[in-house]
Amino acid sequence: MAIIHPFKGWLPKPEHAEEISSPPYDVISTEEAADLAKGKPNSFLHVIRPEIDLPSEVSIYDDLVYEKGAENLKKLLNSALMQQDEKSAVYIYRMTVDNHSQTGVFTCASVQDYDNDVILKHELTRPDKEDDRTKHILTQRAHAEPVMLTFKDTEEIGFLLEKNTVTQPPYIELTSDDGVLHQIWRAKAPAEFVESFSGVENLYVADGHHRCKSASRVSETLRKEDNSFPGEAEYDYFPVVLFPMGQMKILPYNRIIKKVSEKQFTTLQQDFNLAKTDQKEPHEKGVVSLYFKGDWWEMKLPSPVENDVVSKLDVARLQSLVLEPLFGIKNPRTDSNISFVGGSRGTSELERLVDSGKADLAISMYPTSIEELVEVSDHGELMPPKSTWFEPKIRSGLIIHTF
């Protein structure tokens, strides 16, 4: 059963929340972070993308970067802009954009639950990214950004979320540049949430596999140093936002192929009976839309060879039955001929990349469902890379967990 751990969060004072908060580190490049942080000395980007404060020739994996991140975090926490709660708390976090809203529990999860598969995964992690996040956490002595987890809806937790948001105004409220309204409340009785989640069998990683794995590695490292038992120290817990599955929104994770020959595309046309279309987004599972030389094409994916939960996924069918045999892309994690475009950027970004010559072929996917993610996780299987793009994204810098 799931363990949640109230903690003494560091929060911006409400009047400073907008100037401090930022997009998460993994949805923007160093160049984008530097541009967004211009003229914003208090932006949390200086903590999670500290390379923007160093000369461009400094590697993002240089020790100077990790030291700068720790320095920037310490400066921020010691400023008059932030304050730490005196008592351990559980927080409620709501994101609203257009006609979509999702409300979750911002708390800490247990590293033990992650290690023991109470928290279930669906993606492999890359050692280089694990190393990077682990160094940031160890150097800062903080988990600067939360992980997005999901769980099967329960009436009890739904009632607690509603009770805590209708009976008091939010402590923090801001609208980010992408039009998302972010609101945070403090739960009146944290123990009620602890008790309710003790009846939840599994939590599922939605977004943040590398942060989870890095938190586990940090815990293992520091427990060896301290000769402590699992669960004794604050570093044995890491911040998460737990959203009910029924509220989760997944967008497609689209693909671009950088080099495609005329012969390869002709083969694609012949083997898969491509038909020109006005539809830039596939209308159902099992179909993808292709953009090549100014035209959109519809392609039905081949039926899976195997009948297991992973092989039935559109992203798996595309990879194993099209990209590998036709384009020779055996490992999409490392092959330089393929790249990925988050669904929030839309099909206009796919057209731009192809029309500008940065790619020859764009592939617009049908989104993976939350039910498919859960089924894969429950079976202990892993999805192909870049299978899901969750939107909206949790804002960084609103609640920080230190140890």
ABEGO torsion letter per residue (X at the ends): XBBBBBBBBBBBBAAAAAAABBBBAAABBAAAAAAAABGBAABAAAAABAAAABBAABBAABAAAAAAAAAAAAAAAABAABBBBABBBBBBBBBBBEABBBBBBBBBBBAAAAAAGABBBABBBBAAAAAAAAAAAAAAGBBABBBBBBBBBBAAAAAAAAAAAAABBBABBBBBAAGBBBBBBBBABAAAAAAAAAABABBBBABGAAAAAAAAAAAAAAAAAAGBBBGABAAABBBBBBBBAAABBBBBBBBBBABBBAAAAAAAAAAAGBBBBABABBABBGBBBBBBGGBBBBBBBBBBABABAAAABAAAAAAAAAAAAAAGBABAAABAABBBBBAAAEAAAAAAAAAAGABABBBBBBBBBAAAAAAAAAAGBBBBBGABBBOBBBBBGABBBBX
